[in-house]
Amino acid sequence: MNAIIQKSKIDRILLGITLLLIGVSCGGGGGSNMSGLALLFQSGSGYTDFLKYSGENLIIPTLQSLQDDSAALATAANTYAGSPDAGTNLNALRAAWIQARISLKKTETFYFGPASLPSSASYYTKLDGFEKGSSTRPLWTNVNQVITNPGSNPCATGTIDTSALSLCAFKYKGFEALEMLIFDNDGDPTTSTSLSLINTANTGSTRRMAYLQALAGLISQDATTLYTTWSPTGSNFVKSYIAGTGTYFRSPAESFDTYMQSVGNLAVQMEELKLGTPACLSNSCTSLASPSSNAFSTETIYSRNAYADLYYNLSGIELAYLGNPADAEIHSISTLIQAQNPSLDTDIQNAITALKTSLNTKKSSGDLFAEIDADGGAAGGTSVTNNVKPVWQLATALKTLLTVDVFSALGVPNLPSANDGD
């Protein structure tokens, strides 16, 4: 199968070079079987133009925002630690966490390269281990052990600071670990926790407060390293992405496919991992393991920020698909699809708008954790059917358009089966 895919990529590169050299035009030709990649070049958006635009105008600015907002988060954590109170400074820290989380969810659209390398350089997993599952996602038992019994685990047994925390496994750090310390006091997300109780828990433990600062500092450090790795003034990974060279890419076609598959994969993650599986709406789910258990598999269960996470995931997909309307010249997925199938582009934009409208309402008034928990473990319960299923259906429609119709139109290989693992 890999050999077939590689041959297809080589054929597409050769086709593109030929089209550029001879300056082929559409020429009417009803009934033509010209491929989507031919139209890609005809529309003036060859691989280089597309990759350069997406790398420099979409990916780099998105990572820059994550760096800037993570730096503000670290500053807010230091301010709170220096003058802890249950009002102004704790609220400011929580607001900074939410803003940085917005940027994080947008960058998830570009989850490849330095963000996903299977090593200690996997910066996205350091920042947010949710997608990788139980082995990387922070749990209260892990976080609490660092605070109360550090000698019994390998993470930061002595003084806890950013340097010590950087050596720890993913499950001890990132946004969700910090979330537990600023949105909860005792690790139980089912109970409402006041700002006063959270502040008392933080001020009552020198180690907890130090951990809080270290988490925010490491988030900022990792976000900066991720941006620098991509930046032309840093390690310049964007150059490899645009040229389709280096250890990660073997051709511009592979860079293109990777970008497309990353966008499609996030649509799958939204529909399956973040909605379908927790709410037991997916075909693979026949019953919940135990009452309320699936509610705990949603994102950000302490801040109840899951719908906002989904909204900003979708905002990232929208940016990746449409490009930035403020740019004078756009080379986006939308422009490629418009050149081949304008009605498909309209369908995709309508699907994005419909899901975005739904999530915009839900992020203000919905609580995904509570909506799933309300059914007490009953698959197909009333709360999920009325509150979660309509959103999931919209996410399913968008996922199908992006991973079936768009992939087919542009000759992009299918995503690996979900059964293949990460």
N, C-alpha and C positions, 0 to 999 in steps of 0.2 A: 504493500500500500504506500509506504514512504517513497519508493522508487517512482510510483505513478505520480504522486504529488510533486516530486522534484522535477519530473519530466514536464508536467503541466506548467510549472513555474518557469522552466527554461524556455518552453514554447512561447509563453506569454511575453517574456523578455525579448525574444527574437522578433515576435510580432510587433511589439512596441517600437523596437529599433527600426524595423522596416517601414512602419507607418510614419515615423518621424523623418526618415530619409526621403521618402517619395512624396510626402505631403498629401497623403490620401484624404479625400473628402467624402462626405456622405453620398452625394450623387444620386439620390432618389432610391433606385434599386429596390423596389418592393419585393418582399419575400427574402431579403438578404438574411443569412445566418451569421452575420458578423458578430463576434463575441463582445461581451461587455467590456473586455479589456481594450478592444479596438476602439470602442466609443470613448473609453477613458482618454485615449490619446487624441482622438478627434476633437473632443471638447476642450482641448488645450490644457488638460490636467494630467500630464504624464506622471510617472512615479515620482520623479524628482520634485516637481512642483507640488504634488500632493504631500509628500513626506516633509518637504521643507516648510510648507505652510502649517501642517499639523504639529510638527516638532517645535517650530519657533513661535507660532502664534497661539497655539492651544496648550501644548504640554508644558513648555517652559513657564509661561505666566501662571498656570494652575499650580505648579510646584513652588513658584515664588510666593504665591498667596499662602500656601501651607507653611512655608518657612516663616513668613512675616507673622502670621497668626499664632504659630507655635512659639515664636519669640515673645509675643505679647502674653501668651499663657504662662510662660516661665516667669516673666516679670510679675504677673498677677499673683502667682504662687509665692514668690519671695516677699511681696508686699504683705500678703496675708500672714505668712509665717512671722514676719517682723512685727506685725500689729494685728493679731487675730481678734476678730469680733464676729458676732453672729449676724451682722447686718452688712455694712458697706463693703468690707474687704472680702468676705466670703461670697457675697453675691457677685462682686466683680470677678472673682476667680471662676465661679460657675459660668458667668456670661462669657468669659474668655475661653473656657473649655468648649462651650457650645459653638462659638465662632470658629475656633480651630477645628472642631469636629466637622463643620460645614465644609471647610477647605479639604479636610481629609476625605470626605465622602465624594467630593468632586474628583479628586486625584485617583480614586479607585478605578475610574474609567481607563486609566493608563497604567494598569497593573501588569507591567512587563519590564524586562531589562533589569536595572538595579533594584527595582521594587520587588522582584519575585525570584531572584537568583536563589537556588537552594543552598544557602550558606549563611554565615553570620552577617553577610552584607544584604540580607533580605529586609530592606528597610521598611517596606510596607507591613510585613508581618510583625516587625518590632513595634510599629506604631499601633497596629490593630490586628490581633490574632484571630478575629472572629471567623473569617472565611476558612481558615485551616483547621478549625475544630478544637476538640477537647485538649489536644496535646499542646496547643499554643494559646488558647483563649484564657485570659486571667479568670480565676475563680476566687471567691471570698476565702476559701480554705488556704489557698496559696498566699494571697495578700496578707491575711491575718497571721500566717506563720512567720512572715518576714518581720511583722511588728512584735509579736508576743513570744516567739520561740525561735529566733534566728539560728541558734546553734544546732538545730535539728535538721536544717536543710542547707544546701550549698549556696544559697543566695544571700549575699551581703551579711555574713555572720558577724562581722565587726561593725565599724562605723558605716552608716548607710549614707551614701552620697551618689552623685551622678556617675562618677568613675566606678564605684563598686557595683552599682546597679547595671551598668553597661555589660558586665560579665555574666549576668544572670540569664536564665532561660526566658523565652518569650512570655511564658505564662505569668511572670512576675512583673511585667512592665507594659507600658502603652496606655492608650486613652481609657480603656475600660478599667484598668487597675486604679488609675487616678480618679475615675468616676466614683468608685466605691468609697473613696475617702472624702469626697466633697459633696456627695448626694445622699450618703447614708452613714449611720453610726455603728451598726451592728451586723451588717451583712445579710439582712433579711429584706429583700425588695418587696415583699408582700405587705409590709407595714409602712405607714406614712411616717416620715422622720422630719422633725422640725430643724430649722437652722440652728437653734440653740443647742439641741442634742448633738448635732454634727460638730459644732464648734467645741463643745465640751469634750467630745471624744478626741478631737485633734489636739486641743491644748492639754489634755490630760495625759498624753503620751509623747515624750520627746522624740521617740523613735518613729511614731506615726507621722508627726509633723515633718521630720527629716525625710521620711519616705515620700511624703507628698511633694516636697520640694524637689527631691531627686527625680521623681517620675516626670514632673513638668520640665525639668532641666534636660532630661534625656530625650523626651519627645521633641523638644526644640533642637537638640543636637542632631538627632537622627533626621529630622525634617530638613535641616540645613545641609547635612551630608548628602541626602537624596537629591536635593536641588543642585548642589555643587557637582555631583556626579554627572548630571545631565547638562549642566550649563557650559556654554562655549568658553567661559572664563575659568572653568574648573576642569574636570576630567573629560568633558566634551562628548559624552555619550550621544548627544543629539547628532553629532557628525556621523557616527556609526549608523545611527537610525536612518538618517537621510540617505547615506551612501549605500546602505545595506551591506556593511562590511564588519569586520572584527570577529570576536569570539561568539557573539550572540546572533548575528544575522549573516546569512550566506549570499544574499542578493537583495536588491531593492524590492523584488516581488515578495520576499519573505518579510521584510519590514512592513510592507503594505498589508499582507495577510495577518501579521501579528497585531497591527493596529485594529483591523476589522474584527478579528477574533476577540480582542480585549473588550471592545464595545459590546459585542454579542454575548460574551461570557458574563459581563455585568448584568445584562438583561436577564440571563438565565439565573444568576445568583439572586436577583431581586425576586423573580417569580417563584423559584424553587426553594432556595436556602433561607431566604428572609421572610417569605410569606407562606408558601405552599407547605413546607415541611412543619414549621411550628404550628400552623393552624390545621394540619392534617387534611389539606385540600389536594395534595398531590396524589397521583394515581397509585404511587407506591405505598401510601399510608392507608391502612385499614382500621387502625385503632390507636389511641394514645397509650403510651406506656403506663402512665399512672396519672391520677388527678393533678392537673396544673403543670405537669412536667414539661410539656411542650412550650408553655409560656416562657419558661426559663431559657429556651433556645432562641428567643428573639434577641435583637441587638439592644444594647444600652438599657438593661432592665432596671437599673437604679435611678436613672434620670428620666426614664420613660420617653426616650428620644427616638424610638425606632421609626416612627412615621416620618420624622424630620430627616433621619438618615436616608430613608428611601427617597424622599423628595430631592435631596441634594445628590444622591446617586443619579437620579433621573436628570437633574440639571447638568451633571457631567456628561451623560449620554447625549443630551440635547446639544451641548456645546460641541462634542465630538462629531455629531452627525451634521449639524447645520453650519458649524464654524461660528466665528464672531461677527455679528451683523455690522459692527463698527469698522471692520476691516474694509479697505478700499477694494481689495481683490481677494476673493475667497476660493480656495480649492478644497472643497469638503466632500464628504460622502454624498450629501444632498445634491451637489452639482453633478456628480457622476451618475447618480440615479436619474436625475432630471433629464440628462442627455440620452438615456436609454429608455426609461419608462416613467414619464411624468406622473401618471396616475398612481404608481407605487410610491413615489416621493410624497404625493399628497396624502396617501393612506398612512404613511409613517409619521408625517408631521401631525396629522389628526390624532393618531394613536398616542403620540407624545403629549399633545395638548390635553387629551382626555384623561390620561393617567396623572399628568401634572396637576390638573384642576382638582381631581379627587384627592391626591396626596396633600395639596395645599390646604384643603379643608381638614383633612385628618391630622396634619401636624399641629394644627391649632386646637382641635377639639377631640381628637381620637387618642386612644391609649392601647396599642397593640397588645401589650402584656395583659392588661385587664380584660380586653375583649376575648382573648383566648382562655384566660384563667376563669372567666365567668362560666364557661361550659363545664368546668370541673372534670375535665378529662374525657368528656363524651365526644367522640368523633361525629361531625355533622351537627353540632349543637346550634341552638338558636342564635347565640351571640356571634359566633364565627360566621354563620350563614348570612346574617343581616349586616354585620359590620366589616368583616374581613374579606369575604368571598367576592364582593363587587370590585374591590381594589385588585385582588388577585386575578380576576378575569381580565381586567384592563392590562395588567402586567403580562399576562399570558399572550394576549393579542400582540403587544409590542414585541415580546420575545420572538414570536413566530415570524413577524415581519423582518426583524433584524437578523435572525440566525438561519432562516430558510430563504425568504425572498431576496434579501440583499446579498447573501452569500452566493445564491444561484446567479443573480444578475451580474455579479462582479467576479465570479469564478473563484471564490474563496473556499478553501477546504472546510468541511464541517468540523465543529468542535468535537473533542473526544467525548465519548459517552460518560455520563455522570458516574457510571459504575467503575470507570477507570481510576477514580481517585483524583487527587490534586496533581 
